Amino acid sequence: MSKSQHGKGPSLRLLRVGENVRHAISAILSRGDVQDKDLETASVTVSEVRISPDLRNATVFVMPLGGDAEGVVTKALNKNAAFIRGEMSKVVHMKYMPRLKFIIDDSFDEASHIDALLRDPRVQRDLERNGDARGNPGDEEE
């Protein structure tokens, strides 16, 4: 990584590799190649894959349909990570196949929380008050 890229996030190369890995894992899971009783009935969305700069580790953000309150699905995915990695190596060609770590993607919950906050009547009232103070120059007292 060059000195100019520090603090700017992942490079285009890392993003491209992460997207290729995401597609490969999604295909493996959708085909049902992983033989695990905890994953048989689960529908899992792979929302993002973050690759380390050395391309040796990958954090896979997943969201099981219906949630994963006890972490059953993520535990099963992490238990079968070596198998998924092996299947992935048939599709994604890299010098080193990254080690996979599956975690729950909580960005969906965070977005819902922010949306609920913005819809709160108290917040709406404050936003309307600030809009009137800034946006209507004809309402100023003389």
N, C-alpha and C positions, 0 to 999 in steps of 0.2 A: 504494500500500500504506500502510495506516495505521501509526502509530507502535506500536500495540499488537500488530501482527502480525509485527514483526521477529523473526527467529529461530524462528518457529513453523512454518515450512515454507510450501508453496504454499497460496494461497487456494482456496476452493471453486470459484471461477470458473476458475482455472488448471487445477485437477484435472478439471473438467467438459470444458473445451476439449481438454485432453490426451487424455481418454478418447474424445471424438468423433474426433479426429485418428487415434488408434490404431485405432478401428473402420474408418475410411475406408481407411487404409493396409493393414490386414489384408484388406479386401475386394478392393482392387486387386491385392495379391499373390496371393490365393487364386484370383482369376479368371485369372491369368496374363497380365494386360494388358502387363506389362513385357517387351519383346522383347530378351532378353539371353541369350546361350548359357550364361553362368555361373548364371543364375537359372532356366533351363528345368527342370532336374531337382531343384533345391533346394526343400525345404519349410521355410518360414521362419515362426517364431512371433514376433509383435510383442508383447512382454511389457509395455512401458510407454513412454509418451511424456511427456517433461518439457518444458513450454512456458516460455519466458522471461517475466518479468513484463510486458514490453512486447508480447508475443504475436508477435514477429517471428522468433524462432528456436525450433526444436524439436529436441530430442535424442531419437532413436528407438532404444530398446533392443530388439535382436533376438537371437533364438537359432535358428540354423539346425539342423534335425534332423540329427543326426550330427556336429555341431560345425562349426567353421570355422577349422581349424588355421592355414591360411595367410592367412586374411582374404579369400579369394576372393569370398565372398558379400557381405561388407560393402563391399568395394571396388566390386563391381557395383552394389549398392544406392546407394552414394554417387555413382557415375557417372551413374546414372539418376534421381537425386533431383529434378532439374528436371521430368522427365516425370511422376514420381509426384506431385509438387507440383501440376502442371497437372491431372492426373486427380482429385486430391483436391479441387481448387477447384470441381469440378462437383457435389460432394456436400456439402462443408463450406463454409458461407457465412460468411466473415469479411471484415472490412475489409482486413486484410493477411493474405495466406497466408504462414505461417511458412516460413523456409528450413529444410530437413531435413538432419540429420546423423545417420547410422546408425552405431551402435557395438554391439559384442557385449555382451550382458547376462551378466555373470559372477556374478550373484547365485545362480544355480543351482549353480555350482561351489562358491561360498562356503558355501551351505547343506549341500552334500554333505560338504565339509571339516569343518564344525562337527559334523555328525552322526557322522562317522568318529571325531573326537576324543572325543565323548561316549561312544562305544561301546568305546573303548580300555579294556582290562582294568585298567590302572593308574588311570585316572580313575574307573572303577567302584569299585575298591577304596577310593579316597579318598572318594568320595561315600558309600559304605556306612559307613566309619569316622566321617565327620562326622555322618551320620544317627544313629548309635548314641550319639555324644557329646551330641547335642542332644535327640534325640527320646525317650530312655528314662530318665525320672527315677527309676525304681525300681532301676536298676543302679548307682546311686551308692554309693560306699564310705562307711561310717559311721565 
